Amino acid sequence: MTALPLQIEVVSHVLGSLSHCSHCQIFIDEVGVGGQVREADLAAYPQEFMDDWQRLSDWVIELTGKFPDQITIKITDAQSPRALWQALRYGIRRYPTFVVEGERYQGWEAEPDVMTRLNQLLAKQSQPTKAK
């Protein structure tokens, strides 16, 4: 029996472009300015947000490559209702916040602790169970 993937939830600011209603979006795309609108939306973010998003993206790619089929990473937008619930539940005050097995790690300075805990949990999962 294989172990379920370990779930890591990351609460962070997520970059995105404003969408228009489906009818307007089709019109905007057809006249050839849809890409420009999305680029302008993304360029409006502060550089700090863009840098954090790039760092988070790189981190997720690295982890999923290092631990294929062993982890699942769920990213929650810090401005979503779920993030509000997570902020109340886990006392989140800084982003990104990593939640591993119900344990909260806040900010990039906690990344080494996240990796230590992740390695501990994955090592524990990979140990063979003793037959009774």
N, CA, C and O atoms as a MOPAC input file, in Angstrom:
PM7 MOZYME 1SCF
protein

 N      0.84200 1    -1.18400 1     0.00000 1
 C      0.00000 1     0.00000 1     0.00000 1
 C      0.88500 1     1.24500 1     0.00000 1
 O      1.78600 1     1.36300 1     0.83000 1
 N      0.63700 1     2.16300 1    -0.91300 1
 C      1.44500 1     3.37600 1    -0.98300 1
 C      0.84600 1     4.45200 1    -0.10300 1
 O     -0.36900 1     4.53600 1     0.07300 1
 N      1.72200 1     5.26900 1     0.44400 1
 C      1.27900 1     6.36800 1     1.30500 1
 C      0.68500 1     7.48000 1     0.45200 1
 O      1.09800 1     7.70400 1    -0.68600 1
 N     -0.28500 1     8.16500 1     1.02500 1
 C     -0.86200 1     9.32000 1     0.34400 1
 C      0.17500 1    10.42800 1     0.28300 1
 O      1.02300 1    10.53200 1     1.16900 1
 N      0.11900 1    11.24600 1    -0.74200 1
 C      1.07200 1    12.36300 1    -0.79200 1
 C      0.88400 1    13.29800 1     0.40100 1
 O     -0.23600 1    13.52600 1     0.85700 1
 N      1.97100 1    13.81800 1     0.88200 1
 C      1.95900 1    14.78100 1     1.96300 1
 C      1.48800 1    16.11400 1     1.40300 1
 O      1.97900 1    16.56000 1     0.36600 1
 N      0.54100 1    16.75400 1     2.07700 1
 C      0.00400 1    18.01400 1     1.57100 1
 C      0.65500 1    19.19900 1     2.25800 1
 O      0.75100 1    19.26400 1     3.48300 1
 N      1.10000 1    20.13300 1     1.42900 1
 C      1.64500 1    21.40300 1     1.90400 1
 C      0.71200 1    22.47900 1     1.37300 1
 O      0.44700 1    22.54200 1     0.17300 1
 N      0.21900 1    23.31900 1     2.26300 1
 C     -0.60500 1    24.44600 1     1.81100 1
 C      0.22300 1    25.71400 1     1.97200 1
 O      0.82900 1    25.95100 1     3.01700 1
 N      0.23600 1    26.51700 1     0.92500 1
 C      0.95800 1    27.78100 1     0.93400 1
 C     -0.07000 1    28.89200 1     0.78100 1
 O     -0.81400 1    28.93000 1    -0.19900 1
 N     -0.10600 1    29.79000 1     1.75000 1
 C     -0.98000 1    30.95500 1     1.67100 1
 C     -0.08600 1    32.11500 1     1.27400 1
 O      0.83100 1    32.48600 1     2.00700 1
 N     -0.35900 1    32.68700 1     0.10500 1
 C      0.51200 1    33.71600 1    -0.44200 1
 C     -0.28600 1    34.63300 1    -1.35700 1
 O     -1.39300 1    34.30200 1    -1.78300 1
 N      0.29200 1    35.78300 1    -1.64700 1
 C     -0.31200 1    36.64400 1    -2.65300 1
 C     -0.12600 1    35.97900 1    -4.00200 1
 O      0.96900 1    35.52400 1    -4.33300 1
 N     -1.19200 1    35.92400 1    -4.77800 1
 C     -1.16700 1    35.29400 1    -6.09100 1
 C     -1.37900 1    36.37700 1    -7.13700 1
 O     -2.32600 1    37.16000 1    -7.05900 1
 N     -0.48500 1    36.40800 1    -8.11200 1
 C     -0.63000 1    37.38900 1    -9.17600 1
 C     -1.67000 1    36.91600 1   -10.17400 1
 O     -1.76000 1    35.72500 1   -10.47400 1
 N     -2.44000 1    37.83700 1   -10.67600 1
 C     -3.44100 1    37.48900 1   -11.68000 1
 C     -3.91900 1    38.71900 1   -12.39900 1
 O     -3.69700 1    39.84900 1   -11.96400 1
 N     -4.56800 1    38.48200 1   -13.49000 1
 C     -5.10800 1    39.55800 1   -14.30400 1
 C     -6.61000 1    39.62100 1   -14.07100 1
 O     -7.26200 1    38.59700 1   -13.86100 1
 N     -7.13900 1    40.80500 1   -14.10900 1
 C     -8.58300 1    40.94400 1   -13.96300 1
 C     -9.27200 1    40.39000 1   -15.19700 1
 O     -8.87400 1    40.68600 1   -16.32400 1
 N    -10.27700 1    39.60700 1   -14.99000 1
 C    -11.04200 1    39.07000 1   -16.11100 1
 C    -12.30100 1    39.89200 1   -16.29300 1
 O    -12.87400 1    40.42800 1   -15.34500 1
 N    -12.69500 1    39.96700 1   -17.50800 1
 C    -13.94400 1    40.64800 1   -17.83100 1
 C    -15.01300 1    39.58100 1   -18.00300 1
 O    -14.71600 1    38.38700 1   -17.97000 1
 N    -16.24400 1    40.00800 1   -18.18600 1
 C    -17.29000 1    39.01800 1   -18.43600 1
 C    -16.92700 1    38.26400 1   -19.71900 1
 O    -16.18700 1    38.78400 1   -20.55500 1
 N    -17.43200 1    37.07000 1   -19.87300 1
 C    -17.03000 1    36.23300 1   -21.00600 1
 C    -17.30800 1    36.90000 1   -22.35000 1
 O    -16.53000 1    36.73700 1   -23.29100 1
 N    -18.40200 1    37.64600 1   -22.45300 1
 C    -18.71800 1    38.31200 1   -23.72000 1
 C    -17.69500 1    39.40700 1   -24.02100 1
 O    -17.21100 1    39.51200 1   -25.14800 1
 N    -17.36700 1    40.21800 1   -23.02200 1
 C    -16.38800 1    41.29700 1   -23.21200 1
 C    -14.99700 1    40.73300 1   -23.46200 1
 O    -14.24600 1    41.26500 1   -24.28000 1
 N    -14.64900 1    39.65700 1   -22.76000 1
 C    -13.31400 1    39.08000 1   -22.92800 1
 C    -13.12500 1    38.57800 1   -24.34800 1
 O    -12.04300 1    38.72700 1   -24.91500 1
 N    -14.15700 1    37.98600 1   -24.93100 1
 C    -14.07200 1    37.53100 1   -26.32700 1
 C    -13.82200 1    38.72500 1   -27.24400 1
 O    -12.97900 1    38.65800 1   -28.13800 1
 N    -14.54900 1    39.81100 1   -27.02500 1
 C    -14.37600 1    41.01100 1   -27.83400 1
 C    -12.96100 1    41.57000 1   -27.68200 1
 O    -12.31000 1    41.89800 1   -28.67400 1
 N    -12.48800 1    41.67700 1   -26.43900 1
 C    -11.14700 1    42.21200 1   -26.16900 1
 C    -10.08300 1    41.34800 1   -26.83600 1
 O     -9.13600 1    41.86800 1   -27.42500 1
 N    -10.23900 1    40.02400 1   -26.74300 1
 C     -9.27800 1    39.12000 1   -27.37800 1
 C     -9.33000 1    39.22600 1   -28.90000 1
 O     -8.29300 1    39.19300 1   -29.56100 1
 N    -10.52700 1    39.35200 1   -29.45100 1
 C    -10.68800 1    39.40600 1   -30.90900 1
 C    -10.09400 1    40.67000 1   -31.51700 1
 O     -9.58600 1    40.62900 1   -32.63700 1
 N    -10.14700 1    41.77700 1   -30.81300 1
 C     -9.56700 1    43.00900 1   -31.35400 1
 C     -8.05700 1    43.05800 1   -31.11300 1
 O     -7.38800 1    44.00800 1   -31.52000 1
 N     -7.52500 1    42.02900 1   -30.44900 1
 C     -6.08800 1    41.89900 1   -30.31700 1
 C     -5.44500 1    42.62300 1   -29.15200 1
 O     -4.22800 1    42.80600 1   -29.14200 1
 N     -6.22700 1    43.04000 1   -28.17500 1
 C     -5.63400 1    43.74600 1   -27.03800 1
 C     -5.70700 1    42.94700 1   -25.73600 1
 O     -5.30900 1    43.44200 1   -24.68200 1
 N     -6.21100 1    41.72700 1   -25.80500 1
 C     -6.33500 1    40.91300 1   -24.59300 1
 C     -5.00500 1    40.69200 1   -23.89800 1
 O     -4.90800 1    40.81000 1   -22.67600 1
 N     -3.96900 1    40.36800 1   -24.68400 1
 C     -2.63900 1    40.14900 1   -24.11400 1
 C     -2.08800 1    41.41000 1   -23.47100 1
 O     -1.46200 1    41.35700 1   -22.41300 1
 N     -2.32700 1    42.54700 1   -24.12200 1
 C     -1.84400 1    43.82100 1   -23.58500 1
 C     -2.54300 1    44.15300 1   -22.27100 1
 O     -1.91900 1    44.66300 1   -21.34000 1
 N     -3.82900 1    43.86600 1   -22.19800 1
 C     -4.58000 1    44.13700 1   -20.96600 1
 C     -4.04700 1    43.27800 1   -19.83000 1
 O     -3.83500 1    43.77000 1   -18.72200 1
 N     -3.82900 1    41.98300 1   -20.10500 1
 C     -3.30300 1    41.09200 1   -19.06300 1
 C     -1.89900 1    41.52200 1   -18.62400 1
 O     -1.59500 1    41.52300 1   -17.43100 1
 N     -1.04700 1    41.88500 1   -19.58500 1
 C      0.30200 1    42.34300 1   -19.24800 1
 C      0.25700 1    43.61600 1   -18.40900 1
 O      1.02600 1    43.75900 1   -17.45900 1
 N     -0.63100 1    44.53000 1   -18.75000 1
 C     -0.76100 1    45.77300 1   -17.98000 1
 C     -1.24400 1    45.48200 1   -16.56200 1
 O     -0.77000 1    46.09500 1   -15.60500 1
 N     -2.19000 1    44.54300 1   -16.42500 1
 C     -2.68000 1    44.15600 1   -15.09300 1
 C     -1.54300 1    43.59400 1   -14.24800 1
 O     -1.38300 1    43.96900 1   -13.08700 1
 N     -0.75600 1    42.69700 1   -14.82900 1
 C      0.33200 1    42.07300 1   -14.08000 1
 C      1.44500 1    43.07500 1   -13.76900 1
 O      2.05300 1    43.01000 1   -12.70100 1
 N      1.71000 1    43.98600 1   -14.68100 1
 C      2.76000 1    44.98400 1   -14.46800 1
 C      2.39200 1    45.98400 1   -13.37000 1
 O      3.26600 1    46.67600 1   -12.84800 1
 N      1.11600 1    46.06400 1   -13.02000 1
 C      0.66300 1    47.00700 1   -11.99300 1
 C      1.00900 1    46.53800 1   -10.57200 1
 O      0.92400 1    47.32100 1    -9.62600 1
 N      1.39600 1    45.27300 1   -10.42000 1
 C      1.75600 1    44.76600 1    -9.09500 1
 C      3.08300 1    45.36200 1    -8.64900 1
 O      3.94700 1    45.63700 1    -9.48200 1
 N      3.25800 1    45.56600 1    -7.34200 1
 C      4.56100 1    46.01900 1    -6.83700 1
 C      5.63300 1    44.96400 1    -7.14200 1
 O      5.34500 1    43.76700 1    -7.17100 1
 N      6.83600 1    45.41000 1    -7.36200 1
 C      7.94400 1    44.49700 1    -7.69600 1
 C      8.13800 1    43.44600 1    -6.60300 1
 O      8.48100 1    42.30200 1    -6.89900 1
 N      7.92500 1    43.82400 1    -5.35400 1
 C      8.06200 1    42.87900 1    -4.24000 1
 C      7.11600 1    41.68300 1    -4.40700 1
 O      7.51200 1    40.54100 1    -4.17100 1
 N      5.86700 1    41.94500 1    -4.81300 1
 C      4.90900 1    40.86000 1    -5.04500 1
 C      5.38700 1    39.97400 1    -6.18100 1
 O      5.31500 1    38.74800 1    -6.09300 1
 N      5.87500 1    40.59200 1    -7.24800 1
 C      6.32500 1    39.82600 1    -8.41100 1
 C      7.52600 1    38.95700 1    -8.04900 1
 O      7.61100 1    37.80300 1    -8.46900 1
 N      8.45600 1    39.51300 1    -7.26700 1
 C      9.62600 1    38.74800 1    -6.84300 1
 C      9.22900 1    37.58500 1    -5.94400 1
 O      9.75100 1    36.48100 1    -6.09800 1
 N      8.30500 1    37.81900 1    -5.00200 1
 C      7.83000 1    36.73600 1    -4.12800 1
 C      7.13000 1    35.64800 1    -4.93600 1
 O      7.29800 1    34.45800 1    -4.66700 1
 N      6.34600 1    36.06300 1    -5.92500 1
 C      5.63300 1    35.08200 1    -6.74300 1
 C      6.62600 1    34.23700 1    -7.54300 1
 O      6.45200 1    33.02500 1    -7.66800 1
 N      7.65300 1    34.86700 1    -8.07800 1
 C      8.67200 1    34.12300 1    -8.82600 1
 C      9.40000 1    33.15500 1    -7.90900 1
 O      9.64800 1    32.00800 1    -8.28200 1
 N      9.74200 1    33.61200 1    -6.71300 1
 C     10.42500 1    32.74600 1    -5.75400 1
 C      9.55000 1    31.55900 1    -5.37000 1
 O     10.03100 1    30.42900 1    -5.29300 1
 N      8.25900 1    31.81600 1    -5.12900 1
 C      7.34100 1    30.73000 1    -4.78700 1
 C      7.20100 1    29.75600 1    -5.95000 1
 O      7.20300 1    28.54200 1    -5.74400 1
 N      7.08200 1    30.27000 1    -7.15700 1
 C      6.97000 1    29.40400 1    -8.34100 1
 C      8.19900 1    28.50900 1    -8.47200 1
 O      8.07500 1    27.30800 1    -8.71300 1
 N      9.37300 1    29.09200 1    -8.31300 1
 C     10.61600 1    28.31900 1    -8.39400 1
 C     10.67400 1    27.25700 1    -7.29800 1
 O     11.11500 1    26.13300 1    -7.53600 1
 N     10.22500 1    27.62200 1    -6.09800 1
 C     10.22700 1    26.70400 1    -4.95400 1
 C      9.30500 1    25.50900 1    -5.21100 1
 O      9.66700 1    24.36400 1    -4.94100 1
 N      8.11600 1    25.79100 1    -5.73400 1
 C      7.15300 1    24.72000 1    -6.02100 1
 C      7.70200 1    23.77800 1    -7.09000 1
 O      7.60400 1    22.55800 1    -6.95200 1
 N      8.27300 1    24.33100 1    -8.14000 1
 C      8.84500 1    23.50200 1    -9.21300 1
 C      9.97500 1    22.64000 1    -8.67200 1
 O     10.07400 1    21.45800 1    -9.00400 1
 N     10.83200 1    23.23200 1    -7.83500 1
 C     11.94400 1    22.48300 1    -7.25400 1
 C     11.44500 1    21.33500 1    -6.37400 1
 O     11.93500 1    20.21100 1    -6.47700 1
 N     10.47800 1    21.62100 1    -5.51600 1
 C      9.96500 1    20.58700 1    -4.61400 1
 C      9.24800 1    19.46600 1    -5.34600 1
 O      9.44100 1    18.29100 1    -5.03100 1
 N      8.42600 1    19.81900 1    -6.31500 1
 C      7.70600 1    18.76800 1    -7.03700 1
 C      8.65800 1    17.91800 1    -7.87400 1
 O      8.38200 1    16.74500 1    -8.12700 1
 N      9.76900 1    18.49800 1    -8.30500 1
 C     10.78200 1    17.71900 1    -9.00800 1
 C     11.57300 1    16.82700 1    -8.06900 1
 O     11.94600 1    15.70900 1    -8.42600 1
 N     11.82400 1    17.32400 1    -6.87300 1
 C     12.60500 1    16.58200 1    -5.88300 1
 C     11.80900 1    15.44700 1    -5.23100 1
 O     12.35800 1    14.39500 1    -4.90400 1
 N     10.50900 1    15.68100 1    -5.05000 1
 C      9.65300 1    14.70000 1    -4.37200 1
 C      8.44500 1    14.31900 1    -5.23800 1
 O      7.30600 1    14.50400 1    -4.80800 1
 N      8.66900 1    13.79700 1    -6.43700 1
 C      7.51800 1    13.47000 1    -7.28500 1
 C      6.63900 1    12.40500 1    -6.61700 1
 O      7.14200 1    11.44600 1    -6.03100 1
 N      5.36000 1    12.58800 1    -6.71400 1
 C      4.35300 1    11.65800 1    -6.17400 1
 C      4.38100 1    11.53700 1    -4.64900 1
 O      3.66600 1    10.70300 1    -4.09200 1
 N      5.19000 1    12.35000 1    -3.96200 1
 C      5.25800 1    12.27200 1    -2.51200 1
 C      4.58900 1    13.46400 1    -1.84200 1
 O      4.20600 1    13.38800 1    -0.67400 1
 N      4.44600 1    14.56200 1    -2.57300 1
 C      3.84500 1    15.75900 1    -1.98900 1
 C      2.80500 1    16.34400 1    -2.93300 1
 O      2.84300 1    16.14700 1    -4.14800 1
 N      1.88300 1    17.06700 1    -2.32700 1
 C      0.91200 1    17.86800 1    -3.05900 1
 C      1.00300 1    19.26600 1    -2.47800 1
 O      0.95900 1    19.44900 1    -1.26200 1
 N      1.12900 1    20.24900 1    -3.35700 1
 C      1.22900 1    21.62700 1    -2.90300 1
 C     -0.02900 1    22.36600 1    -3.33300 1
 O     -0.37600 1    22.40500 1    -4.51400 1
 N     -0.69600 1    22.94300 1    -2.36000 1
 C     -1.91300 1    23.71300 1    -2.61300 1
 C     -1.59700 1    25.17500 1    -2.31900 1
 O     -1.13800 1    25.51200 1    -1.22700 1
 N     -1.84400 1    26.03400 1    -3.29400 1
 C     -1.58600 1    27.46000 1    -3.10500 1
 C     -2.91800 1    28.16900 1    -2.92000 1
 O     -3.83000 1    28.02400 1    -3.73400 1
 N     -3.02100 1    28.93200 1    -1.85000 1
 C     -4.22300 1    29.68700 1    -1.53900 1
 C     -3.91000 1    31.17200 1    -1.63400 1
 O     -2.97000 1    31.65600 1    -1.00400 1
 N     -4.69800 1    31.89100 1    -2.42100 1
 C     -4.51300 1    33.32700 1    -2.57700 1
 C     -4.79300 1    34.01800 1    -1.24800 1
 O     -5.83500 1    33.79500 1    -0.63200 1
 N     -3.86200 1    34.85200 1    -0.81300 1
 C     -3.98000 1    35.55300 1     0.47300 1
 C     -5.21000 1    36.45600 1     0.53700 1
 O     -5.62600 1    36.85600 1     1.62400 1
 N     -5.79100 1    36.77800 1    -0.61200 1
 C     -6.95400 1    37.66200 1    -0.63600 1
 C     -8.27100 1    36.89900 1    -0.78200 1
 O     -9.31400 1    37.50600 1    -1.02400 1
 N     -8.22900 1    35.59100 1    -0.63700 1
 C     -9.43000 1    34.77100 1    -0.79600 1
 C    -10.12700 1    34.54200 1     0.54400 1
 O     -9.51800 1    34.71100 1     1.60000 1
 N    -11.40400 1    34.15900 1     0.49900 1
 C    -12.11200 1    33.82100 1     1.74500 1
 C    -11.43400 1    32.67400 1     2.50800 1
 O    -11.39500 1    32.68300 1     3.73800 1
 N    -10.90200 1    31.69200 1     1.77700 1
 C    -10.21900 1    30.57900 1     2.45100 1
 C     -8.99700 1    31.09100 1     3.22500 1
 O     -8.71700 1    30.61800 1     4.32700 1
 N     -8.27300 1    32.05600 1     2.64700 1
 C     -7.10300 1    32.60900 1     3.33100 1
 C     -7.51100 1    33.36200 1     4.59500 1
 O     -6.79200 1    33.34100 1     5.59400 1
 N     -8.65600 1    34.01900 1     4.55000 1
 C     -9.15400 1    34.67900 1     5.75700 1
 C     -9.39500 1    33.63800 1     6.84400 1
 O     -9.02800 1    33.83700 1     8.00200 1
 N    -10.01200 1    32.53100 1     6.46000 1
 C    -10.24700 1    31.44100 1     7.40900 1
 C     -8.91500 1    30.89100 1     7.93200 1
 O     -8.77300 1    30.64600 1     9.13100 1
 N     -7.94100 1    30.69800 1     7.03800 1
 C     -6.63500 1    30.19400 1     7.45400 1
 C     -5.93900 1    31.18500 1     8.39100 1
 O     -5.28000 1    30.78100 1     9.34900 1
 N     -6.08900 1    32.48400 1     8.10900 1
 C     -5.47800 1    33.50100 1     8.96700 1
 C     -6.04800 1    33.42300 1    10.38200 1
 O     -5.31400 1    33.55100 1    11.36200 1
 N     -7.35000 1    33.21300 1    10.48000 1
 C     -7.97800 1    33.07800 1    11.79500 1
 C     -7.58300 1    31.76400 1    12.46300 1
 O     -7.29800 1    31.73100 1    13.66000 1
 N     -7.56700 1    30.69800 1    11.69600 1
 C     -7.28900 1    29.37200 1    12.23700 1
 C     -5.83900 1    29.21500 1    12.68200 1
 O     -5.56900 1    28.68300 1    13.75900 1
 N     -4.89900 1    29.68200 1    11.84500 1
 C     -3.48100 1    29.47700 1    12.11300 1
 C     -2.75100 1    30.73300 1    12.58300 1
 O     -1.54800 1    30.68400 1    12.84100 1
 N     -3.46000 1    31.85900 1    12.69700 1
 C     -2.81300 1    33.09700 1    13.12800 1
 C     -1.82400 1    33.62900 1    12.10600 1
 O     -0.75800 1    34.12900 1    12.46500 1
 N     -2.17600 1    33.52100 1    10.84300 1
 C     -1.27500 1    33.96000 1     9.77600 1
 C     -1.18200 1    35.47700 1     9.77800 1
 O     -2.19200 1    36.18000 1     9.76700 1
 N      0.05100 1    35.96400 1     9.79100 1
 C      0.29200 1    37.40100 1     9.77900 1
 C      1.25800 1    37.82800 1     8.67700 1
 O      1.34400 1    39.01300 1     8.35600 1
 N      1.99500 1    36.86300 1     8.09000 1
 C      2.96700 1    37.17100 1     7.03600 1
 C      2.83500 1    36.16100 1     5.90900 1
 O      2.34800 1    35.04600 1     6.09200 1
 N      3.28500 1    36.59100 1     4.73900 1
 C      3.20400 1    35.73400 1     3.55800 1
 C      4.57900 1    35.59100 1     2.93000 1
 O      5.37700 1    36.52800 1     2.97200 1
 N      4.86300 1    34.45900 1     2.36000 1
 C      4.00900 1    33.28500 1     2.33200 1
 C      4.01200 1    32.58300 1     3.68900 1
 O      4.96500 1    32.68300 1     4.46300 1
 N      2.93100 1    31.88000 1     3.94900 1
 C      2.84800 1    31.01200 1     5.11500 1
 C      2.67900 1    29.59000 1     4.60300 1
 O      1.86500 1    29.32700 1     3.71900 1
 N      3.45200 1    28.68500 1     5.16600 1
 C      3.43400 1    27.28200 1     4.78200 1
 C      2.76500 1    26.50200 1     5.90600 1
 O      3.12500 1    26.66000 1     7.07300 1
 N      1.79100 1    25.66000 1     5.56100 1
 C      1.12700 1    24.82200 1     6.55400 1
 C      1.42000 1    23.36800 1     6.17800 1
 O      0.99200 1    22.87600 1     5.13400 1
 N      2.16200 1    22.70000 1     7.06300 1
 C      2.55500 1    21.31200 1     6.84100 1
 C      2.03600 1    20.49900 1     8.01600 1
 O      2.45800 1    20.69200 1     9.15600 1
 N      1.11200 1    19.58800 1     7.72400 1
 C      0.53900 1    18.74800 1     8.78100 1
 C      0.01400 1    19.58600 1     9.94200 1
 O      0.21500 1    19.24000 1    11.10600 1
 N     -0.65600 1    20.68500 1     9.62100 1
 C     -1.25500 1    21.53800 1    10.64000 1
 C     -0.28800 1    22.47500 1    11.34300 1
 O     -0.70300 1    23.26400 1    12.19200 1
 N      0.99900 1    22.40200 1    11.00300 1
 C      1.99900 1    23.27500 1    11.61000 1
 C      2.24500 1    24.46600 1    10.69000 1
 O      2.39200 1    24.30400 1     9.47900 1
 N      2.28800 1    25.65100 1    11.26700 1
 C      2.41600 1    26.89800 1    10.51600 1
 C      3.85600 1    27.38800 1    10.52200 1
 O      4.51900 1    27.40800 1    11.55900 1
 N      4.32500 1    27.78000 1     9.34700 1
 C      5.65300 1    28.37500 1     9.18300 1
 C      5.45500 1    29.65100 1     8.37100 1
 O      4.95000 1    29.59700 1     7.25000 1
 N      5.84900 1    30.80600 1     8.93000 1
 C      5.56200 1    32.08200 1     8.28400 1
 C      6.80700 1    32.73600 1     7.70700 1
 O      7.84700 1    32.80900 1     8.36200 1
 N      6.69000 1    33.20400 1     6.48500 1
 C      7.75100 1    33.95500 1     5.83600 1
 C      8.82400 1    33.06900 1     5.24500 1
 O      8.94900 1    31.89300 1     5.58700 1
 N      9.60400 1    33.66900 1     4.34100 1
 C     10.66700 1    32.91200 1     3.67600 1
 C     11.76200 1    32.49200 1     4.64700 1
 O     12.46700 1    31.51600 1     4.39400 1
 N     11.91400 1    33.21200 1     5.75000 1
 C     12.95000 1    32.81600 1     6.70600 1
 C     12.63400 1    31.47300 1     7.36100 1
 O     13.52000 1    30.85700 1     7.95300 1
 N     11.38900 1    31.01200 1     7.26600 1
 C     11.00000 1    29.71500 1     7.82800 1
 C     11.19900 1    28.56100 1     6.83800 1
 O     10.94600 1    27.40500 1     7.17800 1
 N     11.64800 1    28.86700 1     5.62600 1
 C     11.81800 1    27.81800 1     4.61600 1
 C     12.72000 1    26.67500 1     5.08900 1
 O     12.37600 1    25.51800 1     4.84500 1
 N     13.85900 1    26.93100 1     5.75300 1
 C     14.67100 1    25.80300 1     6.23600 1
 C     13.91000 1    24.90300 1     7.21300 1
 O     14.07900 1    23.68400 1     7.19100 1
 N     13.07400 1    25.49600 1     8.06700 1
 C     12.26900 1    24.70300 1     9.00000 1
 C     11.22400 1    23.87000 1     8.25500 1
 O     10.95100 1    22.72700 1     8.62300 1
 N     10.64300 1    24.45600 1     7.20500 1
 C      9.67400 1    23.71900 1     6.38200 1
 C     10.36000 1    22.51100 1     5.75800 1
 O      9.81800 1    21.40600 1     5.77600 1
 N     11.54400 1    22.72100 1     5.21000 1
 C     12.26800 1    21.62700 1     4.55500 1
 C     12.67100 1    20.54700 1     5.55200 1
 O     12.60400 1    19.35800 1     5.23800 1
 N     13.08800 1    20.94800 1     6.74600 1
 C     13.44300 1    19.97500 1     7.77800 1
 C     12.22900 1    19.12800 1     8.13800 1
 O     12.31400 1    17.90100 1     8.20100 1
 N     11.09900 1    19.79100 1     8.37500 1
 C      9.87200 1    19.06000 1     8.73700 1
 C      9.40500 1    18.16800 1     7.59300 1
 O      8.98900 1    17.03200 1     7.82000 1
 N      9.47100 1    18.66900 1     6.38700 1
 C      9.07300 1    17.89400 1     5.21600 1
 C      9.92700 1    16.64000 1     5.07900 1
 O      9.40300 1    15.55300 1     4.83700 1
 N     11.23800 1    16.78600 1     5.23200 1
 C     12.13400 1    15.62600 1     5.14900 1
 C     11.84600 1    14.62100 1     6.25900 1
 O     11.89900 1    13.41300 1     6.02600 1
 N     11.54000 1    15.10500 1     7.46300 1
 C     11.20000 1    14.20700 1     8.57300 1
 C      9.94000 1    13.40200 1     8.25600 1
 O      9.90400 1    12.18600 1     8.44300 1
 N      8.91800 1    14.09100 1     7.77900 1
 C      7.64500 1    13.42300 1     7.49300 1
 C      7.77200 1    12.43100 1     6.34200 1
 O      7.20300 1    11.34000 1     6.39500 1
 N      8.50900 1    12.80100 1     5.31400 1
 C      8.68300 1    11.89300 1     4.17700 1
 C      9.53000 1    10.68600 1     4.56000 1
 O      9.27300 1     9.57800 1     4.08800 1
 N     10.54500 1    10.88500 1     5.41500 1
 C     11.35700 1     9.76100 1     5.87900 1
 C     10.50400 1     8.80400 1     6.70900 1
 O     10.64400 1     7.58500 1     6.60800 1
 N      9.63000 1     9.36100 1     7.51900 1
 C      8.74300 1     8.54800 1     8.35500 1
 C      7.78600 1     7.73900 1     7.48300 1
 O      7.50200 1     6.57700 1     7.77200 1
 N      7.28800 1     8.36900 1     6.40400 1
 C      6.37600 1     7.67900 1     5.48200 1
 C      7.07300 1     6.52500 1     4.75900 1
 O      6.45500 1     5.49800 1     4.47800 1
 N      8.35800 1     6.69900 1     4.46300 1
 C      9.06000 1     5.69500 1     3.65300 1
 C      9.55200 1     4.50600 1     4.47600 1
 O      9.99600 1     3.50400 1     3.91400 1
 N      9.47500 1     4.61200 1     5.81000 1
 C      9.90400 1     3.48600 1     6.65000 1
 C      8.92000 1     2.35700 1     6.50600 1
 O      7.71000 1     2.58000 1     6.52700 1
 N      9.42000 1     1.13800 1     6.36000 1
 C      8.50400 1    -0.00200 1     6.24400 1
 C      7.76600 1    -0.22600 1     7.56200 1
 O      8.32800 1    -0.07800 1     8.64700 1
 N      6.50500 1    -0.58300 1     7.43500 1
 C      5.71100 1    -0.86700 1     8.63100 1
 C      5.96000 1    -2.30800 1     9.04800 1
 O      6.12300 1    -3.19600 1     8.21100 1
 N      5.98400 1    -2.52000 1    10.35800 1
 C      6.21900 1    -3.86300 1    10.88600 1
 C      4.92500 1    -4.65500 1    10.85200 1
 O      3.86100 1    -4.15100 1    11.21000 1
 N      5.03200 1    -5.88700 1    10.42100 1
 C      3.85300 1    -6.76100 1    10.39700 1
 C      3.57100 1    -7.25400 1    11.81100 1
 O      4.48900 1    -7.51200 1    12.59000 1
 N      2.29900 1    -7.37900 1    12.12300 1
 C      1.90800 1    -7.84800 1    13.45900 1
 C      1.78800 1    -9.33000 1    13.47500 1
 O      1.46800 1    -9.91200 1    14.51100 1

